[in-house]
Amino acid sequence: MAEIAIPVIVFGIILVIALIIISLIYLRLIPSASDYLTNLIRNTVGTILCLVREGITLGTWKC
């Protein structure tokens, strides 16, 4: 489990940072998209936290 968990956590952190950067750029271009992007980031962070808590077991997606 430890061999899988560390890369998943690192990938999740990189994904969240990338989403935040993209959303900041996008918000400057289209201000009306702020609600959509806020929900997208919130759902992404929630899914990553759920995966970290529950763990990934042989490809099954619990979240």
CORLINBEL-V978147 format. One record per pair of residues at least 4 apart in sequence whose ideal C-beta (glycine too) atoms are under 8 Angstrom apart, sorted by sequence separation. I is the first residue (numbers start at 1). J is the second residue. If there is no record, write none. Layout:
i->I j->J
i->I j->J
This chain:
i->1 j->5
i->2 j->6
i->3 j->7
i->4 j->8
i->5 j->9
i->6 j->10
i->7 j->11
i->8 j->12
i->9 j->13
i->10 j->14
i->11 j->15
i->12 j->16
i->13 j->17
i->14 j->18
i->15 j->19
i->16 j->20
i->17 j->21
i->18 j->22
i->19 j->23
i->20 j->24
i->21 j->25
i->22 j->26
i->23 j->27
i->24 j->28
i->25 j->29
i->26 j->30
i->27 j->31
i->33 j->37
i->34 j->38
i->35 j->39
i->36 j->40
i->37 j->41
i->38 j->42
i->39 j->43
i->40 j->44
i->41 j->45
i->42 j->46
i->43 j->47
i->44 j->48
i->45 j->49
i->46 j->50
i->47 j->51
i->48 j->52
i->49 j->53
i->50 j->54
i->51 j->55
i->56 j->60
i->51 j->56
i->56 j->61
i->57 j->62
i->27 j->33
i->26 j->33
i->27 j->34
i->54 j->62
i->54 j->63
i->27 j->37
i->26 j->37
i->51 j->62
i->50 j->62
i->51 j->63
i->50 j->63
i->23 j->37
i->47 j->63
i->23 j->40
i->23 j->41
i->19 j->40
i->20 j->41
i->19 j->41
i->16 j->41
i->19 j->44
i->16 j->44
i->15 j->44
i->16 j->45
i->16 j->48
i->15 j->48
i->12 j->48
i->12 j->51
i->12 j->52
i->8 j->51
i->9 j->52
i->8 j->52
i->5 j->52
i->8 j->56
i->5 j->55
i->5 j->56
i->4 j->56
i->1 j->55
